[in-house]
């Protein structure tokens, strides 16, 4: 018994020690234990988050994590746009009124590439560069423009090009992120006016910035210092002095005479002529009738006479698709002898000045022979040439001579006669096409003249005795030009009556052409399949149609049309938005008269009169401005979402015709069509100038050949575009120019400013709508 007592006591002690140890282990945090070498406790995570790489911000999916080759996206705080909720004239729904958020946020976070797109900071500066190979200067000041792109924090350094600088200029440092002096990358606050910017061993002094950059730093609370004056160098000072310093007294003919009388004045005549007439060119427009080609051809030329050295150049103006090689230089710039042209050798006698061609003796309407046997006819001259002849030579050139040939008539084979087998359209498809195609129906004619039938009473011409009493009804269907002949039954006739000629497209054998309504006038004679008929009379409906072919005699209920139109649209489209987009063909947010009429024709109301269409349009247009907006369209088709009383019925259609509203609707239709034409013209001009690389250079070179002035009329711009192979209508070009430069004079346009405006506004005006 004593042994049992000792065993029980030992067991209790063991249990107490084990419980104490477990209690101590429960309170010990294993994370606090030191990491012994060669032994590590298991790590137990409390949270298991998943890495977030993508997020949807303002409806745009973007990567928000930091990668190996890119940093974490930059976000900026911007003003939150107001919620756009189109309710029309109806109040907000109960759901939006109850669950509308109380504390609306005024700001939101947007990615920098979206919020700061096309936001560029522009700074001006300079740096000095040593010049060791010249004894006239020891350094050169090079002015630069620093562009800081806020969307991705990249920087671009440009150097403006200067004439005769003797060094490559333009892009100095390509666009990328510049390293900062203290580490990291360059930020906007690191560029301050008056301080220096260290970039790849160059020390650039910041002197000024543009207005947008100053306003940007003012909004951040960091105003930029006032602009500083940039340093200059001897080379720049010399170049500026050359532009300002001129001769003290102009060299005139009286001064030359005085110098000669005093025993001096040995003037270089050629140099004097060059100094007085440099960049002065007489430009004449001429034609040459080429009789050496198989077909007669009238070739246009431009003859340029350079007053500086009395040299001549002839350029050929190639029309489009002329089939000639693109070598416009007909005679290279040089002096042209009068009469027969021969090549002078080293031992040839020097020609006198009077033996060369002089354009001062030419005039408009003159025919001359150049280069031995080429006969040119001068029909016009440019404005500078006319002013030069009037001011310097004291004579005025004549008016422009019209030398354009009439349009060449292309001979066409005679159409073979219709055989009568098959339809007329099927037979003509084998004549007009090498591989016959099925004829296409004129759906506009089908809709406009649906169910219009002309009926005439007729009889045989010179009938047999048994056919003397037979009477026929000739029906002509205006929708498809078909003809049918029916013989009504008569008592005791003895002949089976009914259909005499089935409906189809038939030929009148008297005229040799298909039947027309003009052939079926009472009193005329027609012949079909060797049967001659004399037209006796016509019904009243046919008489009315002859007076007005587009008349509509069917009566329509305006209220019924609106109800049927509303029900048909609801069955075809589930949403009103889709219906409106379907009918708004130009996507300008409104439905005009033409679009509304096309919508009625789509749903089977093609024969409505203009007055009825205008009445229905006025019913939909509650604002009475001549067009139907999206809200007005919704009010006409939708019922109220949450009416407080019994559901209201739609107002009835006012069938009274309003002339004032008709004028407003027609004006809006014309205005919208003109807007579409202007948008199309601007896009076309932008595609020519901005999208085609090198087209601007080609156009400027063409302008240099056409004129020496910087301001040209609209016709010259159209001519330059045509010469470069870019066809654009003259009216569309005028629309584009007036839209891009509203205050410009069409007879005095700066083509350089026009191309610059087209390029800068290309991305804004050419957005897809």
C-alpha positions in Angstrom: 0.0 0.0 0.0 2.9 2.3 0.7 4.3 1.6 -2.8 1.0 2.4 -4.3 1.0 5.7 -2.5 4.5 6.6 -3.7 3.6 5.8 -7.3 0.5 8.0 -7.2 2.5 10.8 -5.7 5.2 10.6 -8.4 2.6 10.6 -11.1 0.9 13.7 -9.8 4.2 15.5 -9.6 5.0 14.5 -13.2 1.6 15.8 -14.4 2.1 19.1 -12.5 5.6 19.6 -14.1 4.3 18.8 -17.5 1.4 21.3 -17.2 3.7 24.0 -16.0 6.0 23.4 -19.0 3.1 23.6 -21.4 1.8 26.8 -19.9 5.3 28.3 -20.3 5.5 27.2 -23.9 2.2 28.7 -24.7 3.3 32.1 -23.5 6.8 32.1 -25.2 6.9 33.8 -28.7 9.2 31.8 -30.9 10.0 34.8 -33.1 11.9 36.4 -30.1 14.3 33.5 -29.8 17.8 34.1 -31.3 18.7 32.4 -34.5 21.3 29.8 -33.6 23.9 28.7 -36.2 22.6 25.7 -38.0 19.2 25.9 -36.5 16.2 27.9 -37.6 12.6 27.9 -36.3 9.8 27.6 -38.9 8.3 31.0 -39.9 4.5 31.2 -39.6 2.9 34.0 -41.6 -0.2 35.7 -40.3 -1.2 37.3 -43.6 -0.9 35.9 -47.1 -1.5 38.9 -49.5 -1.3 38.5 -53.3 0.9 40.9 -55.3 -1.2 43.4 -57.2 0.2 44.1 -60.7 -2.8 45.5 -62.5 -5.6 47.9 -61.5 -8.5 49.7 -63.2 -8.3 53.5 -62.8 -11.0 55.6 -64.4 -12.0 52.7 -66.6 -8.5 52.1 -67.9 -6.5 49.0 -67.1 -2.9 49.7 -66.2 0.1 48.2 -64.5 0.8 49.6 -61.1 3.6 47.4 -59.9 7.3 48.2 -60.2 9.3 46.0 -62.6 12.8 45.3 -63.5 12.9 47.8 -66.5 10.4 50.4 -65.3 9.5 52.2 -62.1 6.2 52.4 -60.3 3.7 54.5 -62.3 3.5 58.1 -61.3 0.1 59.5 -60.2 -1.0 63.1 -59.9 -3.9 64.7 -58.1 -6.4 66.3 -60.5 -9.9 67.8 -60.3 -12.6 65.1 -60.6 -15.0 65.6 -63.5 -18.7 65.9 -62.9 -20.8 62.8 -63.4 -22.5 62.8 -66.7 -26.0 61.4 -66.3 -28.3 62.0 -69.2 -31.9 62.2 -68.0 -33.4 64.5 -70.5 -36.3 66.5 -69.2 -37.2 63.7 -66.8 -36.2 63.9 -63.0 -33.6 61.7 -61.4 -34.7 58.2 -60.5 -35.5 57.3 -56.9 -32.6 54.9 -56.8 -30.0 57.6 -57.6 -31.7 60.0 -55.2 -31.5 57.6 -52.2 -28.0 56.1 -52.9 -26.3 59.2 -54.1 -23.0 59.6 -52.1 -23.1 62.3 -49.5 -19.5 63.4 -49.4 -18.5 63.7 -53.1 -14.8 63.8 -53.7 -13.6 66.9 -55.6 -10.2 65.4 -56.6 -9.0 62.0 -57.9 -5.7 60.4 -58.7 -4.8 59.8 -62.3 -1.7 58.4 -64.0 0.7 61.0 -65.2 0.6 59.7 -68.8 -3.1 60.5 -68.9 -3.4 63.7 -66.8 -0.2 65.3 -68.0 -0.3 64.3 -71.7 1.2 67.0 -74.0 2.2 69.1 -70.9 5.8 70.2 -71.7 8.0 72.7 -69.8 10.2 74.8 -72.0 13.4 76.4 -70.8 15.9 78.5 -72.6 19.6 78.5 -71.9 23.1 78.5 -73.2 26.5 76.9 -72.7 30.0 78.0 -73.8 32.2 75.9 -76.0 36.0 76.5 -76.6 37.2 77.3 -80.1 40.9 76.5 -80.5 41.2 76.4 -84.3 40.4 80.1 -84.9 42.4 83.2 -84.1 39.3 85.4 -84.3 37.5 83.9 -81.3 38.3 81.7 -78.3 34.8 80.6 -77.4 31.4 80.2 -78.9 28.1 80.7 -77.0 25.5 78.0 -78.1 21.9 78.6 -77.2 19.7 75.7 -76.5 16.0 74.9 -75.7 15.3 72.4 -72.9 12.0 70.5 -73.1 10.8 68.7 -70.0 7.9 66.2 -70.6 5.8 65.9 -67.5 4.1 62.7 -68.5 7.2 60.5 -68.1 9.8 63.0 -66.7 12.0 62.8 -69.8 14.1 65.7 -71.1 15.0 66.7 -74.6 17.7 69.3 -75.5 17.5 71.1 -78.9 19.8 73.7 -80.4 18.1 76.1 -82.9 19.7 76.1 -86.3 21.6 79.2 -87.5 22.7 80.1 -91.0 26.4 79.5 -91.7 27.2 78.4 -88.2 29.7 75.8 -89.4 28.6 73.1 -86.9 25.8 70.5 -86.8 22.8 71.8 -84.9 19.3 70.5 -84.1 18.9 67.6 -81.7 21.7 68.0 -79.1 20.6 65.3 -76.6 17.9 62.8 -77.4 14.8 62.5 -75.2 15.3 60.3 -72.1 15.5 60.6 -68.3 18.5 62.7 -67.3 20.4 61.6 -64.2 20.4 64.1 -61.4 23.7 65.3 -59.8 22.8 64.0 -56.4 21.5 60.7 -57.6 18.2 59.6 -59.1 16.7 61.4 -62.0 16.1 65.0 -62.9 12.9 66.6 -61.6 11.1 69.9 -62.6 12.2 71.6 -59.4 15.8 71.0 -60.3 15.6 73.4 -63.2 15.6 77.0 -62.0 16.3 80.2 -63.9 19.6 81.7 -63.0 21.1 78.4 -62.0 23.3 75.9 -63.9 22.3 72.5 -65.1 25.0 69.8 -65.3 24.2 67.3 -68.1 26.9 64.9 -69.3 29.8 67.2 -68.7 28.0 70.3 -70.1 27.2 73.2 -67.9 24.0 74.8 -69.3 22.9 78.2 -67.8 19.1 78.6 -67.6 18.0 82.1 -68.7 14.3 82.0 -69.4 11.1 79.9 -69.7 7.8 80.2 -71.5 4.4 81.4 -70.0 3.1 77.9 -69.5 6.1 76.9 -67.5 5.8 79.9 -65.3 2.1 79.3 -64.6 2.9 75.6 -63.8 5.4 76.5 -61.2 3.1 79.2 -59.8 0.4 76.6 -59.2 3.0 74.5 -57.3 4.0 77.5 -55.2 7.5 77.8 -56.7 7.7 80.9 -58.8 10.6 81.1 -61.3 12.9 84.1 -61.1 12.7 86.8 -63.8 14.4 86.1 -67.1 18.1 86.8 -67.5 19.9 88.2 -70.5 21.9 85.6 -72.4 25.6 86.2 -73.1 26.8 86.8 -76.6 30.1 86.1 -78.4 32.1 87.9 -81.1 30.7 85.6 -83.8 27.1 86.4 -83.0 27.9 90.1 -82.7 29.6 90.0 -86.2 26.6 88.3 -87.7 24.1 90.8 -86.2 26.3 93.8 -87.4 26.3 92.4 -90.9 22.5 92.6 -90.9 22.3 96.1 -89.6 25.3 97.9 -91.2 24.8 99.0 -94.8 26.4 101.4 -97.2 26.3 105.0 -96.2 25.0 106.2 -99.6 23.2 104.0 -102.1 25.0 103.5 -105.4 22.9 105.3 -108.0 23.4 106.0 -111.7 24.0 109.6 -110.9 26.8 108.7 -108.5 28.4 106.5 -111.1 28.2 109.3 -113.7 29.9 111.7 -111.3 32.7 109.3 -110.6 33.3 108.7 -114.3 33.4 112.5 -114.9 36.1 112.8 -112.2 38.2 110.1 -113.8 37.3 107.2 -111.6 34.3 104.9 -111.2 35.5 101.8 -113.0 32.4 99.8 -112.1 32.0 96.1 -112.6 28.8 96.2 -114.6 27.9 92.5 -114.0 28.5 92.9 -110.2 26.3 96.0 -110.2 23.5 94.2 -112.0 23.7 91.3 -109.5 23.6 93.6 -106.5 20.6 95.5 -107.8 18.5 92.6 -109.2 19.4 89.6 -107.0 16.4 87.3 -106.4 14.3 89.2 -109.0 12.9 86.8 -111.5 10.5 87.4 -114.4 8.1 84.5 -114.7 6.0 83.9 -117.9 3.5 81.2 -118.5 3.7 79.6 -122.0 2.4 76.7 -124.0 3.9 74.6 -126.9 1.8 72.7 -129.4 3.5 69.4 -129.7 2.9 68.0 -133.2 5.4 65.2 -133.1 3.3 62.9 -130.9 0.7 60.6 -132.5 -2.0 62.7 -130.8 -2.0 66.5 -130.7 -0.8 67.7 -127.3 -0.6 71.2 -125.7 2.2 71.2 -123.2 2.4 74.0 -120.5 5.7 75.6 -119.5 7.0 78.2 -117.1 9.8 80.4 -118.5 11.9 82.2 -115.8 14.3 85.0 -116.7 16.7 85.9 -113.9 17.4 89.7 -113.9 20.6 89.3 -111.9 22.6 87.6 -114.7 20.2 87.5 -117.7 20.0 83.7 -117.6 16.9 81.7 -118.7 15.3 78.6 -117.4 12.4 76.7 -118.8 10.4 74.2 -116.7 7.6 72.0 -117.9 4.4 71.8 -115.8 3.3 68.2 -115.9 -0.4 67.6 -115.6 -1.6 64.6 -113.7 -1.5 61.2 -115.5 0.3 62.8 -118.5 2.4 59.7 -119.0 5.8 61.6 -119.1 8.8 61.0 -117.0 9.2 63.3 -114.0 12.0 65.6 -115.4 10.5 69.1 -115.3 13.7 70.9 -116.4 13.2 71.5 -120.1 16.2 74.0 -120.4 18.8 74.2 -117.6 19.5 77.7 -116.2 21.8 79.5 -118.6 22.1 82.1 -121.3 20.1 81.3 -124.4 21.3 82.6 -127.8 18.8 84.0 -130.3 18.0 81.9 -133.3 19.8 78.6 -133.8 21.2 77.0 -130.7 24.8 75.7 -131.1 27.4 74.5 -128.6 30.3 76.9 -128.3 33.8 75.5 -128.0 36.9 76.9 -126.3 38.0 78.8 -129.5 34.5 80.1 -130.4 34.1 83.8 -130.5 32.5 85.4 -127.5 28.9 86.4 -128.1 27.7 89.9 -127.5 25.0 90.6 -124.9 22.6 91.6 -127.7 22.9 88.1 -129.2 21.2 86.5 -126.2 17.5 86.3 -125.4 16.2 89.1 -123.3 12.8 88.7 -121.6 12.4 92.4 -121.3 11.3 92.4 -125.0 8.5 89.9 -124.4 4.8 90.5 -123.8 1.6 88.5 -123.2 0.2 87.1 -126.5 3.6 86.9 -128.1 4.7 83.8 -130.1 8.4 83.1 -130.3 10.9 80.5 -131.4 13.5 79.3 -128.9 16.2 76.5 -129.1 16.1 76.5 -133.0 12.6 75.0 -133.6 10.5 75.1 -130.4 7.6 77.6 -130.8 6.2 79.0 -127.5 3.2 81.1 -127.0 3.1 83.4 -123.9 -0.4 83.6 -122.4 0.2 85.0 -118.9 2.7 86.4 -116.4 2.8 86.5 -112.6 2.1 89.7 -110.5 5.8 90.6 -109.9 6.5 90.5 -113.7 3.5 92.8 -114.4 4.6 95.2 -111.7 8.2 95.2 -113.0 7.1 96.0 -116.6 4.8 98.7 -115.3 7.3 100.4 -112.9 10.7 99.8 -114.6 9.9 99.6 -118.3 6.8 101.8 -118.4 4.5 99.3 -120.2 1.7 97.2 -119.0 1.3 93.5 -120.0 -2.0 92.4 -121.5 -4.7 90.2 -119.9 -4.4 86.5 -119.6 -5.2 84.5 -122.8 -7.4 81.5 -122.4 -5.5 78.6 -124.0 -7.3 75.7 -122.5 -8.4 73.1 -125.0 -12.0 71.9 -125.0 -12.7 68.6 -123.4 -11.9 65.8 -125.8 -14.9 63.7 -126.7 -14.2 60.0 -126.4 -15.9 58.1 -129.2 -18.2 55.4 -128.0 -19.5 52.4 -129.8 -23.2 52.4 -130.7 -25.4 50.3 -128.4 -26.7 47.3 -130.3 -30.5 47.2 -130.6 -32.6 45.3 -128.0 -33.5 41.8 -129.3 -36.5 41.4 -127.0 -35.2 38.3 -125.3 -34.7 38.6 -121.6 -35.0 41.9 -119.7 -33.4 45.1 -120.9 -31.0 45.3 -117.9 -29.7 41.7 -118.4 -29.0 42.4 -122.0 -27.2 45.7 -121.3 -25.0 44.0 -118.6 -23.5 41.9 -121.4 -22.7 45.1 -123.4 -21.2 47.2 -120.6 -19.3 44.4 -118.8 -16.9 41.8 -120.0 -18.3 39.5 -117.3 -22.1 40.1 -117.0 -23.3 41.2 -113.6 -26.8 41.0 -112.2 -28.6 44.4 -112.6 -29.1 46.5 -109.5 -32.5 47.9 -108.7 -33.1 51.6 -108.2 -34.4 51.5 -104.6 -34.9 55.2 -104.4 -37.2 55.0 -107.4 -39.0 52.0 -105.9 -39.7 53.9 -102.7 -40.7 57.1 -104.4 -43.0 55.7 -107.0 -44.3 52.6 -105.2 -47.9 51.6 -106.2 -48.1 54.3 -108.9 -49.7 52.8 -112.0 -50.7 54.7 -115.1 -53.7 53.2 -116.9 -54.7 53.9 -120.5 -57.5 52.8 -122.8 -56.4 51.5 -126.2 -57.5 49.6 -129.3 -55.9 48.0 -132.4 -54.7 50.2 -135.3 -56.2 48.9 -138.6 -57.9 45.9 -136.9 -59.5 43.0 -138.6 -63.3 42.9 -138.7 -63.5 40.5 -135.8 -61.1 42.7 -133.7 -62.8 46.0 -134.3 -64.7 46.0 -131.0 -61.8 44.8 -128.8 -60.7 47.3 -126.1 -57.5 47.0 -124.0 -56.2 48.5 -120.8 -52.4 49.3 -120.8 -50.9 49.6 -117.4 -47.5 51.3 -116.9 -45.8 50.7 -113.5 -43.6 53.8 -112.6 -41.6 52.0 -109.9 -39.8 49.6 -112.3 -40.9 50.8 -115.8 -42.9 47.6 -116.4 -45.8 47.4 -118.9 -48.8 45.0 -119.0 -51.8 44.8 -121.3 -55.1 43.5 -120.2 -58.3 43.0 -122.1 -61.5 43.4 -120.1 -64.3 40.9 -120.7 -67.2 41.9 -123.0 -70.6 40.3 -123.6 -71.0 38.2 -126.8 -67.4 39.0 -128.0 -66.6 35.5 -128.9 -62.9 35.9 -127.9 -61.2 34.7 -124.7 -60.3 37.9 -122.8 -57.9 38.5 -119.9 -54.2 39.0 -119.8 -52.9 40.0 -123.3 -49.3 40.8 -122.4 -47.8 39.9 -119.1 -46.0 42.4 -116.9 -42.4 43.1 -117.8 -40.0 45.5 -119.4 -40.9 45.7 -123.1 -39.7 47.7 -126.0 -41.7 50.1 -128.1 -40.9 49.0 -131.7 -41.8 52.4 -133.1 -39.1 54.3 -131.1 -36.7 51.4 -130.7 -36.4 52.1 -126.9 -38.2 50.9 -123.8 -41.6 52.2 -123.0 -41.8 55.6 -121.3 -44.7 57.5 -119.9 -44.3 60.0 -122.7 -45.1 57.3 -125.3 -48.5 56.6 -123.9 -50.1 60.0 -124.4 -53.7 59.8 -125.7 -53.7 60.0 -129.5 -50.2 58.4 -129.9 -49.5 55.0 -131.4 -47.3 52.3 -129.8 -46.2 48.9 -131.0 -45.3 45.9 -128.9 -44.6 42.5 -130.4 -45.9 43.5 -133.9 -49.2 44.7 -132.4 -50.0 48.4 -132.9 -52.2 50.1 -130.4 -53.8 53.5 -130.5 -54.1 55.3 -127.1 -57.7 56.5 -126.6 -58.0 57.8 -123.1 -56.6 57.7 -119.5 -58.0 57.7 -116.0 -58.1 60.6 -113.6 -55.3 59.2 -111.5 -53.0 59.1 -114.5 -53.9 62.7 -115.4 -53.0 63.9 -112.0 -49.7 62.1 -112.1 -48.9 63.6 -115.5 -49.3 67.1 -114.0 -47.1 66.3 -110.9 -45.1 63.0 -111.1 -44.0 63.3 -107.4 -47.5 63.9 -106.0 -48.8 61.7 -103.2 -52.5 60.9 -103.2 -52.5 58.5 -100.2 -53.6 60.1 -96.9 -51.5 59.3 -93.8 -52.4 59.9 -90.2 -49.6 61.7 -88.4 -50.5 60.2 -85.1 -50.6 56.7 -86.6 -47.2 57.2 -88.2 -45.7 58.3 -84.8 -47.2 55.3 -83.0 -46.0 52.8 -85.7 -42.6 54.4 -85.8 -42.2 54.2 -82.0 -43.3 50.6 -81.9 -41.1 49.5 -84.8 -38.0 51.1 -83.3 -38.6 49.5 -79.9 -38.9 46.0 -81.6 -35.7 46.4 -83.7 -33.4 48.0 -81.1 -33.3 47.3 -77.3 -31.9 50.7 -76.3 -32.9 54.2 -77.3 -29.2 55.1 -77.5 -28.7 52.5 -80.2 -31.7 53.9 -82.2 -30.3 57.5 -82.0 -26.8 56.4 -83.1 -28.3 54.5 -86.0 -30.1 57.5 -87.3 -27.4 60.1 -86.5 -25.2 59.3 -89.5 -22.7 62.0 -89.0 -22.5 61.5 -85.2 -22.9 65.1 -84.3 -25.4 64.5 -81.5 -28.5 65.8 -83.4 -30.9 64.5 -86.1 -31.5 66.9 -89.0 -34.2 66.9 -91.6 -32.3 64.6 -94.1 -31.5 62.1 -91.4 -35.0 62.1 -90.1 -36.4 61.5 -93.6 -34.0 58.6 -94.1 -35.2 57.1 -90.8 -38.8 57.3 -92.0 -37.9 55.6 -95.3 -36.2 52.8 -93.4 -39.4 51.9 -91.6 -41.6 52.0 -94.7 -42.7 55.7 -94.9 -41.0 56.6 -98.1 -43.9 58.2 -99.8 -44.5 61.0 -97.3 -44.7 64.5 -98.5 -42.2 67.2 -97.4 -44.9 68.9 -95.4 -45.7 65.7 -93.5 -42.0 65.0 -92.7 -41.5 68.5 -91.5 -44.7 68.2 -89.3 -43.3 65.0 -87.7 -39.9 66.6 -87.2 -41.5 69.6 -85.4 -43.4 67.1 -83.2 -40.1 65.5 -82.0 -38.3 68.9 -81.7 -39.7 70.4 -78.5 -37.1 73.3 -78.6 -38.2 74.2 -82.1 -34.6 74.8 -83.2 -34.9 72.8 -86.5 -33.1 69.6 -85.2 -33.8 66.8 -82.7 -31.3 66.3 -79.9 -30.8 63.1 -77.9 -32.9 64.4 -74.9 -35.8 65.3 -77.2 -35.5 62.0 -78.9 -35.7 60.2 -75.5 -38.7 62.3 -74.4 -40.6 61.3 -77.5 -40.0 57.6 -77.2 -39.7 56.9 -73.5 -42.3 57.1 -70.7 -41.5 58.5 -67.3 -39.6 56.2 -65.0 -41.3 57.0 -61.8 -44.5 59.0 -62.3 -46.1 60.5 -59.2 -49.6 60.3 -60.7 -51.3 58.4 -63.4 -49.1 57.8 -66.5 -49.4 60.8 -68.8 -50.2 60.3 -72.4 -48.0 61.8 -75.1 -49.1 65.1 -76.6 -50.9 64.8 -80.0 -49.2 65.7 -83.2 -49.9 69.3 -84.4 -50.7 68.9 -88.1 -50.5 72.6 -88.9 -47.7 73.5 -91.3 -45.2 76.1 -90.0 -43.2 78.0 -92.6 -40.8 79.5 -90.1 -39.9 76.2 -88.7 -39.3 74.8 -92.2 -36.8 77.6 -92.8 -35.0 76.9 -89.5 -34.9 73.1 -90.2 -33.5 73.7 -93.7 -30.9 76.2 -92.4 -29.8 73.6 -89.7 -29.5 70.9 -92.4 -27.4 73.1 -94.6 -25.3 74.1 -91.6 -24.7 70.5 -90.5 -23.8 69.5 -94.1 -21.3 72.4 -94.3 -19.8 71.3 -90.9 -19.3 67.8 -92.2 -17.7 69.2 -95.4 -15.3 71.5 -93.3 -14.3 68.6 -91.1 -13.6 66.4 -94.1 -11.6 69.1 -95.8 -9.4 69.7 -92.8 -8.8 66.0 -92.4 -7.8 65.7 -96.1 -5.4 68.6 -95.8 -4.0 67.2 -92.6 -3.4 63.8 -94.2 -1.5 65.5 -97.1 0.7 67.8 -95.0 1.1 66.2 -91.6 0.9 62.5 -92.2 3.2 62.3 -95.3 6.9 62.6 -94.3 8.8 65.2 -96.4 5.6 66.6 -98.0 6.1 70.0 -96.4 9.6 70.3 -97.8 8.3 69.3 -101.3 5.6 71.9 -101.1 7.9 74.7 -100.0 10.3 73.8 -102.9 7.3 73.9 -105.3 6.3 77.4 -103.9 9.9 78.6 -104.5 9.5 77.6 -108.2 6.1 79.2 -108.5 6.8 82.5 -106.7 9.4 84.4 -104.7 6.9 85.9 -102.3 5.9 84.5 -98.9 2.2 85.5 -99.2 0.3 83.8 -102.0 -3.3 83.6 -103.1 -5.4 80.5 -102.6 -5.1 79.5 -106.2 -1.3 79.2 -105.9 -1.6 76.9 -102.9 -4.0 74.7 -104.9 -1.6 74.7 -107.9 1.3 73.7 -105.7 -0.7 70.8 -104.2 -1.6 69.7 -107.7 1.9 69.9 -108.9 3.0 67.6 -106.0 0.4 65.0 -107.0 -2.0 65.8 -104.1 -5.5 66.4 -105.5 -7.9 68.4 -103.3 -10.9 70.3 -104.5 -10.6 74.1 -104.5 -13.7 74.6 -102.4 -12.5 72.1 -99.8 -9.1 73.8 -99.7 -10.9 77.1 -99.1 -13.0 75.6 -96.3 -9.9 74.2 -94.6 -7.9 77.5 -94.9 -10.8 79.6 -93.5 -11.3 77.1 -90.6 -7.7 77.0 -89.6 -7.0 80.7 -90.2 -10.3 82.6 -89.7 -8.9 86.1 -90.2 -6.8 85.4 -93.2 -7.2 87.1 -96.6 -7.6 84.5 -99.3 -5.6 86.6 -101.7 -2.7 87.1 -99.1 -2.0 83.8 -97.3 1.3 82.9 -95.7 1.8 79.3 -96.8 4.5 78.7 -94.1 2.1 79.7 -91.4 -0.7 77.6 -93.0 1.4 74.4 -92.9 2.5 75.1 -89.4 -1.1 75.5 -88.3 -2.1 72.3 -90.1 0.7 70.3 -88.3 0.0 71.7 -84.8 -3.8 71.2 -85.0 -3.7 67.8 -86.9 -4.1 65.6 -83.8 -6.8 67.8 -82.3 -8.9 68.1 -85.5 -8.5 64.6 -86.8 -9.9 62.7 -83.9 -12.3 59.9 -84.9 -15.9 60.8 -84.0 
